Each structure stands twice: as structure tokens, then as C-alpha cells.
Amino acid sequence: MKNIAEFIAQIENDKCTYNAWVYAQNGSYKQLKSNNVKNRYSYLREMIECHLQIVVELNNNKLEHYLLLSEINVATHIVFNNQKVTAIAA
């Protein structure tokens, strides 16, 4: 686990691309449309201010998923399948 600011700084420094989902309902998430956003990292910071839960899928050498919980300022590894969080790393 790390705080959200550290997480965003790390993916920005590594120039990782990402996909993001926000909580919709009944344990499911819907994907954010951010294809045409010039500064994807600023956009992610803005979305964190608007949503309590965001799932981020990093598109680096291997797919990694993180759950960002803005209320407690935490980014943690998760397992994410079919638009649902199925496990949270300790």
C-alpha cells in the first residue's frame, strides 16, 4: 500500500499509461473515458477528488490493478475481473 500522491507520482515518472474505472453500483465499476485527455495524470488527480473509489489498470509490461480509496488516501493492489474487485492485497 502507498498513499495516492506517491502512486500517481510513480506512474507519472514511469510514464505508465492506464485505464480507470469508477464505482457504479452493486460492486461493479464503469470505465472512465480518458482517451483524448492531454495530461492523463492531472485528469486522474481530478477524478480522485470526485470519486471515492477508482480502479486503475496500469498498462506496463504486465497488467497491474490498483484500488484508490480517496477517503483514506490509499492505493493498494487488487485483483480486478469483469469490472469487479475480486480480491484486495494485504
KETIMI-591479 format. One record per residue (C-alpha): residue number from 1; residue in three letters; z, x, y negated. Coordinates in pm, 1 decimal. Layout:
// residues N
<zami><num>NUM</num><residuo>ala</residuo><zz>Z</zz><xx>X</xx><yy>Y</yy></zami>
...
***
This chain:
// residues 90
<zami><num>1</num><residuo>met</residuo><zz>0.0</zz><xx>0.0</xx><yy>0.0</yy></zami>
<zami><num>2</num><residuo>lys</residuo><zz>-60.1</zz><xx>105.4</xx><yy>-356.1</yy></zami>
<zami><num>3</num><residuo>asn</residuo><zz>-48.1</zz><xx>-60.3</xx><yy>-691.6</yy></zami>
<zami><num>4</num><residuo>ile</residuo><zz>-361.8</zz><xx>-233.8</xx><yy>-814.0</yy></zami>
<zami><num>5</num><residuo>ala</residuo><zz>-426.0</zz><xx>6.2</xx><yy>-1104.7</yy></zami>
<zami><num>6</num><residuo>glu</residuo><zz>-421.3</zz><xx>305.9</xx><yy>-866.5</yy></zami>
<zami><num>7</num><residuo>phe</residuo><zz>-650.6</zz><xx>121.3</xx><yy>-624.9</yy></zami>
<zami><num>8</num><residuo>ile</residuo><zz>-909.7</zz><xx>42.3</xx><yy>-893.9</yy></zami>
<zami><num>9</num><residuo>ala</residuo><zz>-890.0</zz><xx>395.2</xx><yy>-1037.4</yy></zami>
<zami><num>10</num><residuo>gln</residuo><zz>-952.7</zz><xx>539.4</xx><yy>-691.7</yy></zami>
<zami><num>11</num><residuo>ile</residuo><zz>-1256.5</zz><xx>322.8</xx><yy>-613.9</yy></zami>
<zami><num>12</num><residuo>glu</residuo><zz>-1392.4</zz><xx>388.8</xx><yy>-963.3</yy></zami>
<zami><num>13</num><residuo>asn</residuo><zz>-1351.7</zz><xx>767.4</xx><yy>-921.4</yy></zami>
<zami><num>14</num><residuo>asp</residuo><zz>-1516.3</zz><xx>748.8</xx><yy>-578.4</yy></zami>
<zami><num>15</num><residuo>lys</residuo><zz>-1793.4</zz><xx>528.7</xx><yy>-724.9</yy></zami>
<zami><num>16</num><residuo>cys</residuo><zz>-1745.9</zz><xx>275.7</xx><yy>-442.6</yy></zami>
<zami><num>17</num><residuo>thr</residuo><zz>-1939.8</zz><xx>-45.0</xx><yy>-457.0</yy></zami>
<zami><num>18</num><residuo>tyr</residuo><zz>-1758.9</zz><xx>-356.1</xx><yy>-345.9</yy></zami>
<zami><num>19</num><residuo>asn</residuo><zz>-1780.4</zz><xx>-725.5</xx><yy>-274.0</yy></zami>
<zami><num>20</num><residuo>ala</residuo><zz>-1495.5</zz><xx>-952.0</xx><yy>-377.8</yy></zami>
<zami><num>21</num><residuo>trp</residuo><zz>-1362.1</zz><xx>-1288.9</xx><yy>-269.3</yy></zami>
<zami><num>22</num><residuo>val</residuo><zz>-1105.1</zz><xx>-1515.1</xx><yy>-434.8</yy></zami>
<zami><num>23</num><residuo>tyr</residuo><zz>-876.0</zz><xx>-1759.2</xx><yy>-259.5</yy></zami>
<zami><num>24</num><residuo>ala</residuo><zz>-1039.5</zz><xx>-2101.0</xx><yy>-230.8</yy></zami>
<zami><num>25</num><residuo>gln</residuo><zz>-833.9</zz><xx>-2330.6</xx><yy>-7.0</yy></zami>
<zami><num>26</num><residuo>asn</residuo><zz>-688.4</zz><xx>-2370.5</xx><yy>342.5</yy></zami>
<zami><num>27</num><residuo>gly</residuo><zz>-663.5</zz><xx>-1995.3</xx><yy>397.2</yy></zami>
<zami><num>28</num><residuo>ser</residuo><zz>-1030.2</zz><xx>-1935.6</xx><yy>311.8</yy></zami>
<zami><num>29</num><residuo>tyr</residuo><zz>-1186.4</zz><xx>-1726.0</xx><yy>38.6</yy></zami>
<zami><num>30</num><residuo>lys</residuo><zz>-1512.5</zz><xx>-1766.1</xx><yy>-155.5</yy></zami>
<zami><num>31</num><residuo>gln</residuo><zz>-1723.5</zz><xx>-1472.3</xx><yy>-264.8</yy></zami>
<zami><num>32</num><residuo>leu</residuo><zz>-1744.5</zz><xx>-1379.9</xx><yy>-631.3</yy></zami>
<zami><num>33</num><residuo>lys</residuo><zz>-2094.2</zz><xx>-1332.6</xx><yy>-767.0</yy></zami>
<zami><num>34</num><residuo>ser</residuo><zz>-2095.4</zz><xx>-997.2</xx><yy>-944.7</yy></zami>
<zami><num>35</num><residuo>asn</residuo><zz>-2441.7</zz><xx>-857.8</xx><yy>-872.2</yy></zami>
<zami><num>36</num><residuo>asn</residuo><zz>-2552.6</zz><xx>-826.8</xx><yy>-1234.2</yy></zami>
<zami><num>37</num><residuo>val</residuo><zz>-2230.0</zz><xx>-701.2</xx><yy>-1385.1</yy></zami>
<zami><num>38</num><residuo>lys</residuo><zz>-2278.8</zz><xx>-366.7</xx><yy>-1561.1</yy></zami>
<zami><num>39</num><residuo>asn</residuo><zz>-1922.8</zz><xx>-241.0</xx><yy>-1530.1</yy></zami>
<zami><num>40</num><residuo>arg</residuo><zz>-1806.7</zz><xx>-370.0</xx><yy>-1193.5</yy></zami>
<zami><num>41</num><residuo>tyr</residuo><zz>-1461.1</zz><xx>-213.7</xx><yy>-1227.4</yy></zami>
<zami><num>42</num><residuo>ser</residuo><zz>-1383.9</zz><xx>-384.9</xx><yy>-1559.2</yy></zami>
<zami><num>43</num><residuo>tyr</residuo><zz>-1506.2</zz><xx>-708.9</xx><yy>-1404.8</yy></zami>
<zami><num>44</num><residuo>leu</residuo><zz>-1264.7</zz><xx>-658.7</xx><yy>-1113.7</yy></zami>
<zami><num>45</num><residuo>arg</residuo><zz>-976.7</zz><xx>-597.1</xx><yy>-1358.2</yy></zami>
<zami><num>46</num><residuo>glu</residuo><zz>-1064.2</zz><xx>-921.5</xx><yy>-1538.9</yy></zami>
<zami><num>47</num><residuo>met</residuo><zz>-1077.0</zz><xx>-1117.5</xx><yy>-1214.0</yy></zami>
<zami><num>48</num><residuo>ile</residuo><zz>-733.4</zz><xx>-987.2</xx><yy>-1115.6</yy></zami>
<zami><num>49</num><residuo>glu</residuo><zz>-594.3</zz><xx>-1135.2</xx><yy>-1436.1</yy></zami>
<zami><num>50</num><residuo>cys</residuo><zz>-744.3</zz><xx>-1475.3</xx><yy>-1344.6</yy></zami>
<zami><num>51</num><residuo>his</residuo><zz>-667.3</zz><xx>-1494.8</xx><yy>-971.6</yy></zami>
<zami><num>52</num><residuo>leu</residuo><zz>-350.5</zz><xx>-1436.9</xx><yy>-771.7</yy></zami>
<zami><num>53</num><residuo>gln</residuo><zz>-529.6</zz><xx>-1320.0</xx><yy>-455.7</yy></zami>
<zami><num>54</num><residuo>ile</residuo><zz>-851.7</zz><xx>-1121.1</xx><yy>-431.0</yy></zami>
<zami><num>55</num><residuo>val</residuo><zz>-1005.1</zz><xx>-968.4</xx><yy>-121.3</yy></zami>
<zami><num>56</num><residuo>val</residuo><zz>-1209.8</zz><xx>-653.6</xx><yy>-186.7</yy></zami>
<zami><num>57</num><residuo>glu</residuo><zz>-1457.1</zz><xx>-517.1</xx><yy>66.2</yy></zami>
<zami><num>58</num><residuo>leu</residuo><zz>-1544.7</zz><xx>-156.1</xx><yy>-7.4</yy></zami>
<zami><num>59</num><residuo>asn</residuo><zz>-1899.7</zz><xx>-59.3</xx><yy>81.9</yy></zami>
<zami><num>60</num><residuo>asn</residuo><zz>-1844.9</zz><xx>304.7</xx><yy>157.9</yy></zami>
<zami><num>61</num><residuo>asn</residuo><zz>-1914.5</zz><xx>488.7</xx><yy>485.4</yy></zami>
<zami><num>62</num><residuo>lys</residuo><zz>-1713.6</zz><xx>228.0</xx><yy>675.3</yy></zami>
<zami><num>63</num><residuo>leu</residuo><zz>-1625.6</zz><xx>-121.9</xx><yy>564.1</yy></zami>
<zami><num>64</num><residuo>glu</residuo><zz>-1268.8</zz><xx>-147.4</xx><yy>441.7</yy></zami>
<zami><num>65</num><residuo>his</residuo><zz>-1095.5</zz><xx>-462.7</xx><yy>325.1</yy></zami>
<zami><num>66</num><residuo>tyr</residuo><zz>-802.1</zz><xx>-488.5</xx><yy>86.8</yy></zami>
<zami><num>67</num><residuo>leu</residuo><zz>-595.9</zz><xx>-777.9</xx><yy>-38.0</yy></zami>
<zami><num>68</num><residuo>leu</residuo><zz>-499.2</zz><xx>-751.2</xx><yy>-404.4</yy></zami>
<zami><num>69</num><residuo>leu</residuo><zz>-192.5</zz><xx>-955.9</xx><yy>-494.0</yy></zami>
<zami><num>70</num><residuo>ser</residuo><zz>-159.4</zz><xx>-961.6</xx><yy>-871.2</yy></zami>
<zami><num>71</num><residuo>glu</residuo><zz>186.2</zz><xx>-1124.0</xx><yy>-882.5</yy></zami>
<zami><num>72</num><residuo>ile</residuo><zz>346.2</zz><xx>-826.3</xx><yy>-708.7</yy></zami>
<zami><num>73</num><residuo>asn</residuo><zz>87.6</zz><xx>-564.1</xx><yy>-816.9</yy></zami>
<zami><num>74</num><residuo>val</residuo><zz>-6.4</zz><xx>-455.7</xx><yy>-463.3</yy></zami>
<zami><num>75</num><residuo>ala</residuo><zz>-330.1</zz><xx>-361.0</xx><yy>-287.6</yy></zami>
<zami><num>76</num><residuo>thr</residuo><zz>-299.0</zz><xx>-344.5</xx><yy>91.2</yy></zami>
<zami><num>77</num><residuo>his</residuo><zz>-531.1</zz><xx>-301.6</xx><yy>391.4</yy></zami>
<zami><num>78</num><residuo>ile</residuo><zz>-624.6</zz><xx>-621.1</xx><yy>572.0</yy></zami>
<zami><num>79</num><residuo>val</residuo><zz>-848.3</zz><xx>-748.7</xx><yy>848.6</yy></zami>
<zami><num>80</num><residuo>phe</residuo><zz>-1095.2</zz><xx>-997.6</xx><yy>699.4</yy></zami>
<zami><num>81</num><residuo>asn</residuo><zz>-1326.0</zz><xx>-1207.5</xx><yy>921.0</yy></zami>
<zami><num>82</num><residuo>asn</residuo><zz>-1524.1</zz><xx>-1523.8</xx><yy>847.3</yy></zami>
<zami><num>83</num><residuo>gln</residuo><zz>-1382.5</zz><xx>-1547.9</xx><yy>494.6</yy></zami>
<zami><num>84</num><residuo>lys</residuo><zz>-1021.2</zz><xx>-1546.5</xx><yy>621.6</yy></zami>
<zami><num>85</num><residuo>val</residuo><zz>-747.3</zz><xx>-1284.3</xx><yy>623.5</yy></zami>
<zami><num>86</num><residuo>thr</residuo><zz>-655.1</zz><xx>-1242.1</xx><yy>988.8</yy></zami>
<zami><num>87</num><residuo>ala</residuo><zz>-407.2</zz><xx>-952.0</xx><yy>964.2</yy></zami>
<zami><num>88</num><residuo>ile</residuo><zz>-222.0</zz><xx>-755.7</xx><yy>696.1</yy></zami>
<zami><num>89</num><residuo>ala</residuo><zz>-137.1</zz><xx>-388.7</xx><yy>740.2</yy></zami>
<zami><num>90</num><residuo>ala</residuo><zz>224.8</zz><xx>-292.6</xx><yy>710.8</yy></zami>
***
